[in-house]
Amino acid sequence: MSVTIALVILGIAITTFAIKAAGPALLGGRDLPDPAQRVVTLMAPALIAALVAVNAFADGTRLHVGADTVGVVAAAVVMAFTKRIIVAVFAAAAVTALLRLLGL
């Protein structure tokens, strides 16, 4: 491993630590104000939705619709009817695998 890579990893580790320590250090044991608490609560679902959208519709450098996109749609349909995430995950995997097996 080169020195540059080691320095980048060290810099990322220090930055991550500083970001995680900033909240408790600035709040000093106090609760977040209600508007900030609402934003923090909604950040995780929004981030997950964004990651799913990017992975479902992007192929490196371009947008596309493929077997993985249809798998995500299948998971959404299963979730809408069953509300069981494990069934949705297996449905998405099965649909994606079947479409790739068929060459689509």
CNS distance restraints for C-alpha pairs under 8 A (distance, minus, plus):
assign (resid   1 and name CA) (resid   5 and name CA) 6.53 0.50 0.50
assign (resid   1 and name CA) (resid   6 and name CA) 6.96 0.50 0.50
assign (resid   2 and name CA) (resid   6 and name CA) 6.42 0.50 0.50
assign (resid   3 and name CA) (resid   7 and name CA) 6.11 0.50 0.50
assign (resid   4 and name CA) (resid   8 and name CA) 6.19 0.50 0.50
assign (resid   5 and name CA) (resid   9 and name CA) 6.20 0.50 0.50
assign (resid   6 and name CA) (resid  10 and name CA) 6.12 0.50 0.50
assign (resid   7 and name CA) (resid  11 and name CA) 5.98 0.50 0.50
assign (resid   8 and name CA) (resid  12 and name CA) 6.14 0.50 0.50
assign (resid   9 and name CA) (resid  13 and name CA) 6.14 0.50 0.50
assign (resid  10 and name CA) (resid  14 and name CA) 6.18 0.50 0.50
assign (resid  11 and name CA) (resid  15 and name CA) 6.08 0.50 0.50
assign (resid  12 and name CA) (resid  16 and name CA) 6.02 0.50 0.50
assign (resid  13 and name CA) (resid  17 and name CA) 6.16 0.50 0.50
assign (resid  14 and name CA) (resid  18 and name CA) 6.12 0.50 0.50
assign (resid  15 and name CA) (resid  19 and name CA) 6.18 0.50 0.50
assign (resid  16 and name CA) (resid  20 and name CA) 6.20 0.50 0.50
assign (resid  17 and name CA) (resid  21 and name CA) 5.99 0.50 0.50
assign (resid  18 and name CA) (resid  22 and name CA) 5.95 0.50 0.50
assign (resid  19 and name CA) (resid  23 and name CA) 7.42 0.50 0.50
assign (resid  20 and name CA) (resid  24 and name CA) 7.95 0.50 0.50
assign (resid  21 and name CA) (resid  25 and name CA) 6.06 0.50 0.50
assign (resid  22 and name CA) (resid  26 and name CA) 5.87 0.50 0.50
assign (resid  23 and name CA) (resid  27 and name CA) 6.04 0.50 0.50
assign (resid  24 and name CA) (resid  28 and name CA) 5.65 0.50 0.50
assign (resid  24 and name CA) (resid  29 and name CA) 6.56 0.50 0.50
assign (resid  27 and name CA) (resid  31 and name CA) 7.26 0.50 0.50
assign (resid  27 and name CA) (resid  32 and name CA) 7.48 0.50 0.50
assign (resid  32 and name CA) (resid  36 and name CA) 6.16 0.50 0.50
assign (resid  32 and name CA) (resid  37 and name CA) 5.76 0.50 0.50
assign (resid  33 and name CA) (resid  37 and name CA) 6.14 0.50 0.50
assign (resid  34 and name CA) (resid  38 and name CA) 6.21 0.50 0.50
assign (resid  35 and name CA) (resid  39 and name CA) 6.45 0.50 0.50
assign (resid  36 and name CA) (resid  40 and name CA) 6.21 0.50 0.50
assign (resid  37 and name CA) (resid  41 and name CA) 6.09 0.50 0.50
assign (resid  38 and name CA) (resid  42 and name CA) 6.34 0.50 0.50
assign (resid  39 and name CA) (resid  43 and name CA) 6.19 0.50 0.50
assign (resid  40 and name CA) (resid  44 and name CA) 7.55 0.50 0.50
assign (resid  42 and name CA) (resid  46 and name CA) 6.33 0.50 0.50
assign (resid  43 and name CA) (resid  47 and name CA) 6.02 0.50 0.50
assign (resid  44 and name CA) (resid  48 and name CA) 6.16 0.50 0.50
assign (resid  45 and name CA) (resid  49 and name CA) 6.06 0.50 0.50
assign (resid  46 and name CA) (resid  50 and name CA) 6.15 0.50 0.50
assign (resid  47 and name CA) (resid  51 and name CA) 6.18 0.50 0.50
assign (resid  48 and name CA) (resid  52 and name CA) 6.14 0.50 0.50
assign (resid  49 and name CA) (resid  53 and name CA) 6.10 0.50 0.50
assign (resid  50 and name CA) (resid  54 and name CA) 6.14 0.50 0.50
assign (resid  51 and name CA) (resid  55 and name CA) 6.11 0.50 0.50
assign (resid  52 and name CA) (resid  56 and name CA) 5.89 0.50 0.50
assign (resid  53 and name CA) (resid  57 and name CA) 5.99 0.50 0.50
assign (resid  54 and name CA) (resid  58 and name CA) 5.44 0.50 0.50
assign (resid  55 and name CA) (resid  59 and name CA) 7.64 0.50 0.50
assign (resid  56 and name CA) (resid  65 and name CA) 7.45 0.50 0.50
assign (resid  56 and name CA) (resid  68 and name CA) 6.01 0.50 0.50
assign (resid  56 and name CA) (resid  69 and name CA) 4.69 0.50 0.50
assign (resid  56 and name CA) (resid  72 and name CA) 6.85 0.50 0.50
assign (resid  57 and name CA) (resid  63 and name CA) 5.41 0.50 0.50
assign (resid  57 and name CA) (resid  64 and name CA) 5.31 0.50 0.50
assign (resid  57 and name CA) (resid  65 and name CA) 5.81 0.50 0.50
assign (resid  57 and name CA) (resid  66 and name CA) 7.98 0.50 0.50
assign (resid  57 and name CA) (resid  69 and name CA) 6.44 0.50 0.50
assign (resid  58 and name CA) (resid  62 and name CA) 5.72 0.50 0.50
assign (resid  58 and name CA) (resid  63 and name CA) 4.41 0.50 0.50
assign (resid  58 and name CA) (resid  64 and name CA) 5.77 0.50 0.50
assign (resid  58 and name CA) (resid  65 and name CA) 7.97 0.50 0.50
assign (resid  59 and name CA) (resid  63 and name CA) 6.04 0.50 0.50
assign (resid  59 and name CA) (resid  64 and name CA) 6.44 0.50 0.50
assign (resid  65 and name CA) (resid  69 and name CA) 5.69 0.50 0.50
assign (resid  65 and name CA) (resid  70 and name CA) 7.70 0.50 0.50
assign (resid  66 and name CA) (resid  70 and name CA) 6.53 0.50 0.50
assign (resid  66 and name CA) (resid 104 and name CA) 7.19 0.50 0.50
assign (resid  67 and name CA) (resid  71 and name CA) 6.20 0.50 0.50
assign (resid  67 and name CA) (resid  95 and name CA) 7.66 0.50 0.50
assign (resid  67 and name CA) (resid  96 and name CA) 5.06 0.50 0.50
assign (resid  67 and name CA) (resid  97 and name CA) 7.84 0.50 0.50
assign (resid  67 and name CA) (resid  99 and name CA) 5.65 0.50 0.50
assign (resid  67 and name CA) (resid 100 and name CA) 6.29 0.50 0.50
assign (resid  67 and name CA) (resid 104 and name CA) 6.52 0.50 0.50
assign (resid  68 and name CA) (resid  72 and name CA) 6.33 0.50 0.50
assign (resid  68 and name CA) (resid  92 and name CA) 7.97 0.50 0.50
assign (resid  68 and name CA) (resid  96 and name CA) 5.42 0.50 0.50
assign (resid  69 and name CA) (resid  73 and name CA) 6.38 0.50 0.50
assign (resid  70 and name CA) (resid  74 and name CA) 6.13 0.50 0.50
assign (resid  70 and name CA) (resid  92 and name CA) 7.86 0.50 0.50
assign (resid  70 and name CA) (resid  95 and name CA) 7.31 0.50 0.50
assign (resid  70 and name CA) (resid  96 and name CA) 6.85 0.50 0.50
assign (resid  71 and name CA) (resid  75 and name CA) 6.23 0.50 0.50
assign (resid  71 and name CA) (resid  91 and name CA) 7.33 0.50 0.50
assign (resid  71 and name CA) (resid  92 and name CA) 4.16 0.50 0.50
assign (resid  71 and name CA) (resid  93 and name CA) 6.54 0.50 0.50
assign (resid  71 and name CA) (resid  94 and name CA) 7.75 0.50 0.50
assign (resid  71 and name CA) (resid  95 and name CA) 5.36 0.50 0.50
assign (resid  71 and name CA) (resid  96 and name CA) 4.91 0.50 0.50
assign (resid  72 and name CA) (resid  76 and name CA) 6.27 0.50 0.50
assign (resid  72 and name CA) (resid  92 and name CA) 5.83 0.50 0.50
assign (resid  73 and name CA) (resid  77 and name CA) 6.27 0.50 0.50
assign (resid  73 and name CA) (resid  92 and name CA) 7.74 0.50 0.50
assign (resid  74 and name CA) (resid  78 and name CA) 6.20 0.50 0.50
assign (resid  74 and name CA) (resid  88 and name CA) 7.44 0.50 0.50
assign (resid  74 and name CA) (resid  91 and name CA) 6.48 0.50 0.50
assign (resid  74 and name CA) (resid  92 and name CA) 5.63 0.50 0.50
assign (resid  74 and name CA) (resid  95 and name CA) 7.17 0.50 0.50
assign (resid  75 and name CA) (resid  79 and name CA) 6.05 0.50 0.50
assign (resid  75 and name CA) (resid  88 and name CA) 4.43 0.50 0.50
assign (resid  75 and name CA) (resid  89 and name CA) 6.26 0.50 0.50
assign (resid  75 and name CA) (resid  91 and name CA) 5.98 0.50 0.50
assign (resid  75 and name CA) (resid  92 and name CA) 5.02 0.50 0.50
assign (resid  76 and name CA) (resid  80 and name CA) 6.13 0.50 0.50
assign (resid  76 and name CA) (resid  88 and name CA) 7.16 0.50 0.50
assign (resid  77 and name CA) (resid  81 and name CA) 6.50 0.50 0.50
assign (resid  78 and name CA) (resid  82 and name CA) 5.81 0.50 0.50
assign (resid  78 and name CA) (resid  83 and name CA) 7.27 0.50 0.50
assign (resid  78 and name CA) (resid  84 and name CA) 7.79 0.50 0.50
assign (resid  78 and name CA) (resid  87 and name CA) 7.21 0.50 0.50
assign (resid  78 and name CA) (resid  88 and name CA) 5.31 0.50 0.50
assign (resid  78 and name CA) (resid  91 and name CA) 7.38 0.50 0.50
assign (resid  79 and name CA) (resid  83 and name CA) 4.56 0.50 0.50
assign (resid  79 and name CA) (resid  84 and name CA) 6.03 0.50 0.50
assign (resid  79 and name CA) (resid  85 and name CA) 6.49 0.50 0.50
assign (resid  79 and name CA) (resid  87 and name CA) 7.93 0.50 0.50
assign (resid  79 and name CA) (resid  88 and name CA) 5.80 0.50 0.50
assign (resid  82 and name CA) (resid  87 and name CA) 7.95 0.50 0.50
assign (resid  84 and name CA) (resid  88 and name CA) 6.44 0.50 0.50
assign (resid  85 and name CA) (resid  89 and name CA) 6.12 0.50 0.50
assign (resid  86 and name CA) (resid  90 and name CA) 6.27 0.50 0.50
assign (resid  87 and name CA) (resid  91 and name CA) 6.05 0.50 0.50
assign (resid  88 and name CA) (resid  92 and name CA) 6.09 0.50 0.50
assign (resid  89 and name CA) (resid  93 and name CA) 6.19 0.50 0.50
assign (resid  90 and name CA) (resid  94 and name CA) 6.00 0.50 0.50
assign (resid  91 and name CA) (resid  95 and name CA) 6.02 0.50 0.50
assign (resid  92 and name CA) (resid  96 and name CA) 6.00 0.50 0.50
assign (resid  93 and name CA) (resid  97 and name CA) 5.96 0.50 0.50
assign (resid  94 and name CA) (resid  98 and name CA) 6.01 0.50 0.50
assign (resid  95 and name CA) (resid  99 and name CA) 6.16 0.50 0.50
assign (resid  96 and name CA) (resid 100 and name CA) 6.16 0.50 0.50
assign (resid  97 and name CA) (resid 101 and name CA) 6.00 0.50 0.50
assign (resid  98 and name CA) (resid 102 and name CA) 6.22 0.50 0.50
assign (resid  99 and name CA) (resid 103 and name CA) 6.27 0.50 0.50
assign (resid  99 and name CA) (resid 104 and name CA) 5.36 0.50 0.50
assign (resid 100 and name CA) (resid 104 and name CA) 5.57 0.50 0.50
